[in-house]
Amino acid sequence: MGTEQQVEKFSLAARQIGAEVFQAESLSAAARYVAEKLTGNLLLPAFASGARAELKSALEKAGARVETDLSRETAAQAEGGITGVNFAMADTGTLVLESTDEAIRLATTLPEKQFALLDPEKILANSLEAVEPMRQLHLRDPRNYIAYVTGPSRTADIERVLTIGVHGPKELHILLVPKLSSDPLEM
Amino acid sequence: MNKQRNKDYRQRIDQALATPKLQDALHKFGDAYLMSRGNAFANYDFEAMRTEISAMKTGVRENHAVLLQQFIANAEAAGATVYLAKTAEDANNYIAELAKKKGAKLAVKSKSMASEETHLNVALEKAGTKALETDLGEYIIQLAGQRPSHMVMPAIHMFKEEVAELFSKETGKIEPAEIKHLVEVAREQLRQGYFDAEIGITGANIAVAETGGIALVTNEGNARLASTLPKTHIALVGIEKLVPTLDDATKVIRILPKNATGQPLTSYVTWIRGAVPCAGEEKELHIVLLDNGRSTLAESPHCQEALNCIRCGACANVCPVYQTVGGHVFGHIYIGAIGIILTAFFHGLENAAEIVRACIGCRSCVAICPSKIDLEEIILSLRETIGEEEGIGTGKDLVFRKVMRNRKLFHGLLRAASVMQKPVTKGERSIRHLPLFFSSLTEWRTLPAVADKPLRDVILQQPQQVEKPRYRVALFGGCANDFLYPELGLDLVTVMNALDVEVYYPQEQNCCGVPALYSGDKETAIELAKQNIDAMLEGKPDFVLTTCPTCTMALQRDFVEHLKDNPAWAAKAEQLAEITVDAAGFIVNQLDGADLFAKLASQEKVTYHDSCHLKRGAGVWQEPRQLIETAGHELVEMAHADRCCGFGGSYSLTSHPDISKQILKDKLNDIEASGASCVAMDCPGCMMQIRGGLEKQEMPVRAQHTIELLAEALKNS
């Protein structure tokens, strides 16, 4: 897991399908990156690694307008949403988000800008390696809503011309932050 | 045959052919698709992957009842309500009832072919629920009041100007025909729907027995919204979407987007199991498992393999017929090769009766299918069923049953034709114009005249100069080599003799039966198989050589298939299949004889056309190229070298000449663009089509069989 090569492969694949990948040296650097991209509200649902790292205060310190009260109304108004990542796959540049908690889904489906904090330790080689943690998630929880996210929302339905940003986020920013969490079962 | 149905179908073909813009779009898509698909699979072993999928899905078919129970039990344990719908009506009623109970005014839908299959939207409207399609392509065709023309890209037949017009009507202001803008309009128009809708409806790409969950493979993000915001989620899922485990589901996800659109992976794969939280409560999840003909399909020994389909739509992407007429002609609800089969079982044979004949049999779909389904074989078997139900037409019936089965009569008539055609051929080898109602046949290509003397006669006069033959081989000429191109057979003798191989021509051989088989008359095909097995094995040849790859497939595959349950014939059919080989493959693989021709030819710029049944049937495509290059020619590859030339036997003569003509036009363009002065091929059918087209267009390119080029090289030396 998480070799330098793997990180490189992941970043290349993610960029190829239209995601931005930012190697942050620290959480506060990541928070600054996020704050700079926004003028409106940023949805911050609760997730383990974020709470542990005191993400909310880091974001606020960087100047982001953080919204932690997630409802359909606040989500519809927000400009961005930020979550952690359970794990990722290098070959396709894919993020895996255990999104059973509805707040995670509201934060990652409705706003135009999606931000994801990924500990490079959590990058697996490919989807075959992902089967085991996927199975563990299914064994742990009685119900699941798990999302593979690969780049921003896209369509080619008009004249097969690739167009980014239909119903989902128009931008996907992946922030590589070390020492957040190495547990694929935890976001 | 149903005359009105046939007339409507012909009209749809004419309409499609009169829309060159559509053809252009589908051709460009076909090219772009192959390129991105190539990139997507660059670091993967497609053959190994599809072999795995095929084995897994076959296992699912064999254990379906158990897996279905496992899926249902796990889904219910996670709080889902599962309903098993026998028919489309059954599924629609269940969903409409549910919508009524919820007092639902609006249901947002993400793309679901199953709901197209059942015409769910109509049923919902009747129940007072508006169904709003949110997938961009589906939204467009909903506004246009049309049906999808492609399984993955439903609005592929429409252009941005048409979309702008539809959207303008919706917004009440003029929307410019810029794609980025139109996508933004759709986002804005549809956004509120997710919040207002009481119900979200999706399909599913996969149902996992191990977990009781479903997986949705999407790009736009609408399925995530439709399965998150409304209080009730209904997933309509065909029962063939089952896979045993998460490992198997992952295998499907690894191959599906790559083969569907050439994407390494779609933007989203959404795994949903059970009633997940929704606005502080529990979501109501209903999984409607749709049978609607799938169980019947599972029981059909000749067609059941079609249930292995994972709905990538690639069979349409590479289909020359689809690229020529689009999915509104070549399909019903499901389109392309798989569409023909699914239509027969989901929507009734009647709705498949015309399109089952529209397949030209080029096998490009078979080569690209991620589940390794032999679509062509299944389509042929359906054609046979329809032939039995509706008859194959009295003219054909007479020719196949009364004439072809009687070799002496059949060949007697062909000999008579060679005399009777004189006023038309004026002694030339090509017929440029036919009179009266036959004239349309020579409008776009010349036709070869029937030779004065067939190969079976002239070959007897050809002295064989082999002192110590390495092999003694029997030549299976096939009708075209025998009666249209006897010189090809003589060239083969020259080439073989030079390689120390003696050739003889069993006189009792008859037509290989493919024309009858392709027209749905299997009985005649079986009778001809028996005649040919006896004729070809009688002289105990070391090998049986063919110059026509369609005949090769008949001898290698069809005869065995026809007779495998007949104890008197099965072993003999196997024996013939075993020793049958096409000429080019024989020279390279059995004789290792390419070097004999080294640098003998006077160099010419040659391009090679792959015949469908040689490349995708016999797996031979490198051998002829090797022979041509070794002989000293400059080989230049044309674009789409392995795309069908449009011949397809009676396809180009009687059943679909208009489509055939278009496909030929594409081929001629590719040949011309290659800059070659000679196009080589290994099939008399392709020769008839391509040579005929080149002559009619007066293009300065000759069309030759590889064997003819080799004989030429020998004579040159």
Interface residues (C-beta under 8 A of the other chain):
Chain A: A13 I17 R72 A76 D91 T92 T94 T100 D101 E102 R105 L106 T108 T109 L110 S127 L128 A130 V131 M134 R135 H138 P142 R143 N144 Y145 I146 A147 Y148 V149 T150 G151 P152 S153 R154 T155 A156 D157 I158 E159 R160 V161 T163 G165 V166 H167 G168 P169
Chain B: A25 K28 F29 A32 N43 A77 A78 G79 T134 D135 L136 G137 I140 M153 P154 A155 I156 M158 F159 K160 V163 I179 K180 L182 V183 A186 R187 L190 R191 F195 E210 T211 G213 N219 E220 G221 N222 R224 L225 S227 T228 L229 L246 D247 T250 I253 R254 T261 Q263 P264 L265 T266 S267 Y268 V269 T270 W271 I272 R273 G274 A275 V276 P277 C278 A279
